[in-house]
Amino acid sequence: MVASGLCIGCGACAGAGMMGWDDFGQLEPPPALPSEAFAALCPFSPAALDEDRIAAARFPAALHDERLGRHVATLVGAVAEPPFRERGSSGGMVSWVAAELLRTGRIDGVLHVHPGGAGEPFFGYRISRSVDALLAGARSRYHPVHMADVLAEVRAVPGRYAVIGIPCFIKGVHLARAQDAVLAERITHMLGLFCGHMKSARFVTSFAWQLGAVPERVRAVEYRLKDKGRPANLYTAHLTLDDGSTVQKDWPHLADGDWGAGYFMNAACNFCDDVVAETADISFGDAWVEPYSFDGRGTNVVVVRSPELARMIATAREEGRLDLRDVDADFVAATQAAGFRQRREGLAFRLTWPRRGVQPLKRVAPSADLPWRRRMVYRTRAAISRGSHQRARRALAAGQPQIYLAWAWLIYRLYEALAYARGPLAGRIAQIARQRGEPSAD
C-alpha cells in the first residue's frame, strides 16, 4: 500500500509508537505490521468495505444522495453560544457538537487534533476530557497526523469516546471497530470533516521559506487566522518562531497558496471518492458560497446522519444556542463544488492512467471522456502534487529554497491558465482550446 501511493498515514493499522516519517514529510507505518487482517483494515485497500456499505449498516433509515451519502438533515449556519464560533476556524459547529456530547455525558473523551509541543511535530491526535481542553485544539490543521497512539489509549482506558477526523480517518476507525470489539464498544460517535486533501509537513517548510524564516526555528503554525473584518476564504499563514516573534502572509501571495493546485498533496488523496465524510454520524464543512464565504466570522454546512445527533441539534436550535437554517443537498454540494469535481470527474480520469502495484477499487467508474483542457488540468495537478514533494526534498537537502520556489511559481502559471483561463499563458491555452473546438474556460 505504501509503495503504491495508497497509504494516507492514518495509523489505524499500527500500534502505539509505530508510525514514522518518510523523506517527503508524510507519515507511514513500519514495513512489517503485526496485523494479519490488514487488507480489510486500511481505508484505501481494495479489500476493505466501501463507504456505501459502511454507511448503509450504520444509518439504514437515512436518505441517500450520491454526493453526500446518507443523511437525515442538511444545515447551514453557526454556533450562537459563545465561545465556539470565536475559537474555531469556521462556524464553531465541530467543537460545539463534541462539547455537547461531553457536557451531556454521552461520551467521556474526544479524539481530535491538537497543537503539539514547541517545534515538529506541530500537531497530533490527543484525547480531551473537558470542554476547555477540547477548545484548545480548535481550528484547522492541514498537517500529517495519525491515530495509532490515541487508539491504543482507547483500548487501555475504559470509557465512551468520539472521534473527529477527515473522511479516510473516520472510515479507518469504522474498519478498526469491525475487527476490535473493545474499539467497537468504546468509540460511540464519529464527527467528520469535509476534506480537499492531506498536506505533507513540507507545507510548513514552504511557509517558512516564503515568510523569510528558517524552518528549524518555527515553533507553532496557524493555517487560518480568523478576522471578522476579512472574507472567511482569505486564509493567512502565521508562524511563531523560537524567539517569540511571528511572521505571516495571505495565502494568495504564496507560490503554493492555491489549495486546488494540489501542492504537497498525499498521493492517496488522488484515489479518494469521499468529500464529506459519508461514514460519520455528522459532518462539517465551510460554506464556500455567497454570502457566507465573505463572512469573516465563519459559517458551517452540516450533514447529519445520526438521529440522536439530529435531535440534539434540534433542541439546541429551539433554545437559541445554534443559529442554523435547513438547506437541501444541492446547497451543501454546491459549497464543495471543486472538491466534487476532483473526486468524481477527476478521479474517473485518473483511474484510466496506468499504475503499478495495488489497484484501487472505487465507487467511480474509470472514464477519459473529458475536454482536452480538463484533462490537462488533472494532469497538471498530479504533476504539481508529485513534483512539490520531490523539489522540496531536493531544496532541503541542498539548502536552496529556490530549487522548490522557482519551480512552484513556474508550474502554477500553467495551472492558472488551464484552470482559470488567466495569467500570462491564458491566451495560448484559449487558442489551443478554440482550435480543438472546446470552451476556453469552465
HUVENVEN-V493301 format. One record per backbone hydrogen bond with DSSP energy under -0.5 kcal/mol. NH is the residue of the N-H (numbers start at 1). CO is the residue of the C=O. E is the energy in kcal/mol with one decimal. If there is no record, write none. Layout:
# HUVENVEN-V493301
nh	co	e
NH	CO	E
NH	CO	E
This chain:
# HUVENVEN-V493301
nh	co	e
5	2	-1.7
6	1	-2.7
7	1	-0.6
8	6	-0.6
14	11	-1.1
18	15	-1.7
20	28	-2.7
22	26	-2.7
25	22	-1.6
28	20	-2.5
33	31	-0.5
38	35	-0.5
40	37	-1.1
41	38	-2.0
42	38	-1.8
45	42	-1.6
48	45	-1.3
54	50	-2.0
55	51	-2.7
56	52	-2.2
57	53	-1.6
58	54	-1.7
59	55	-3.1
62	59	-1.4
63	71	-1.6
65	69	-1.8
69	65	-2.5
71	63	-2.2
72	304	-3.7
73	304	-1.5
75	302	-2.5
76	325	-2.0
77	300	-2.5
78	323	-2.2
79	91	-2.5
80	321	-1.6
81	321	-1.9
84	81	-1.1
87	83	-2.3
88	84	-1.6
96	92	-2.0
97	93	-2.5
98	94	-2.0
99	95	-2.9
100	96	-2.9
101	97	-2.1
102	98	-1.7
103	99	-3.2
104	100	-2.0
105	102	-1.3
106	101	-1.5
107	101	-1.4
108	160	-3.8
109	160	-1.2
110	128	-2.4
111	162	-3.3
112	110	-0.7
112	126	-2.3
114	124	-2.7
116	122	-4.0
119	117	-0.6
119	219	-1.6
124	114	-2.0
125	146	-0.7
126	112	-2.7
128	110	-2.5
128	126	-0.6
134	130	-2.0
135	131	-2.7
136	132	-1.4
137	134	-1.5
138	135	-1.6
143	141	-1.5
147	10	-3.4
151	147	-2.6
152	148	-1.6
153	149	-1.7
154	150	-2.2
155	151	-2.0
156	152	-1.4
157	153	-2.4
158	156	-0.6
161	186	-3.4
162	109	-2.0
163	189	-1.9
164	111	-2.7
165	191	-2.2
167	193	-0.7
169	166	-0.6
170	166	-2.3
171	167	-2.4
172	168	-2.3
173	169	-2.0
174	170	-2.1
175	171	-2.4
176	172	-2.2
177	173	-2.7
178	174	-1.8
179	175	-0.6
179	176	-0.9
180	176	-1.2
184	180	-2.3
185	181	-1.8
186	182	-2.2
187	183	-2.7
188	161	-2.2
188	186	-1.0
189	161	-1.5
191	163	-3.4
192	190	-0.5
192	282	-3.1
193	165	-1.8
194	284	-3.2
195	275	-2.2
200	264	-1.0
201	25	-2.9
202	24	-0.6
203	200	-1.6
204	201	-1.0
205	201	-1.0
206	202	-2.5
207	203	-2.1
208	204	-2.4
209	205	-2.3
210	206	-2.4
211	207	-1.6
212	209	-1.0
213	208	-2.9
215	213	-0.5
217	214	-2.2
218	215	-1.5
219	240	-3.4
220	240	-1.5
222	238	-2.7
223	140	-0.6
225	236	-0.7
230	227	-2.3
232	293	-0.9
233	293	-1.4
234	231	-1.6
235	233	-1.1
237	249	-2.7
238	222	-2.7
239	247	-2.9
240	220	-2.3
241	245	-3.0
242	217	-1.3
244	241	-2.1
247	239	-2.0
249	237	-2.0
251	235	-2.4
253	250	-1.9
254	251	-2.6
257	254	-1.5
259	257	-0.9
261	258	-1.4
262	258	-0.5
262	259	-1.5
265	262	-1.5
266	198	-2.2
269	266	-1.4
270	267	-1.5
271	268	-2.3
272	269	-1.2
275	273	-0.6
280	277	-1.8
281	190	-1.9
282	190	-1.1
283	303	-2.6
284	192	-1.8
285	301	-2.3
287	299	-2.1
288	286	-1.7
289	287	-1.8
292	289	-0.8
293	289	-1.8
294	291	-0.9
295	292	-1.6
296	228	-0.7
296	294	-1.0
298	295	-2.1
300	77	-3.0
301	285	-1.9
302	75	-2.6
303	283	-2.3
304	73	-2.9
304	302	-0.5
305	281	-2.7
306	281	-1.9
310	306	-2.1
311	307	-2.1
312	308	-1.9
313	309	-2.4
314	310	-2.2
315	311	-2.2
316	312	-1.7
317	313	-2.2
318	314	-2.0
319	315	-1.6
320	317	-1.3
321	316	-2.4
322	316	-0.9
323	78	-2.7
324	322	-0.8
325	76	-2.4
327	74	-2.5
332	328	-1.6
333	329	-2.6
334	330	-2.2
335	331	-1.3
336	332	-0.6
336	333	-1.1
337	334	-1.2
340	336	-2.2
341	337	-2.0
342	338	-2.2
343	339	-2.1
344	340	-1.3
345	340	-0.5
346	341	-3.3
347	342	-0.5
348	344	-2.5
349	345	-1.6
350	346	-2.6
351	347	-2.3
352	349	-1.7
353	350	-1.5
360	358	-0.6
362	360	-0.6
367	348	-2.3
370	368	-2.2
375	371	-2.1
376	372	-2.1
377	373	-2.0
378	374	-2.0
379	375	-2.2
380	376	-2.9
381	377	-2.6
382	378	-2.0
383	379	-2.1
384	380	-2.5
385	381	-2.4
386	382	-2.5
387	383	-2.9
388	384	-2.5
389	385	-1.1
390	386	-1.6
391	387	-3.1
392	388	-2.0
393	389	-1.9
394	390	-2.0
395	391	-2.6
396	392	-2.5
397	393	-2.3
398	394	-2.0
399	395	-1.2
400	395	-1.9
403	400	-1.9
404	401	-1.3
405	401	-2.6
406	402	-1.9
407	402	-0.5
408	404	-2.8
409	405	-2.3
410	406	-1.9
411	407	-2.8
412	408	-1.3
413	409	-1.3
414	410	-0.9
415	411	-2.1
416	412	-3.1
417	413	-1.4
418	414	-2.0
419	415	-3.3
420	416	-1.9
421	417	-0.8
422	416	-1.1
426	423	-1.5
429	425	-2.2
430	426	-2.7
431	427	-2.1
432	428	-2.2
433	429	-2.3
434	430	-2.5
435	431	-2.2
436	432	-1.5
437	434	-1.3
438	433	-3.0
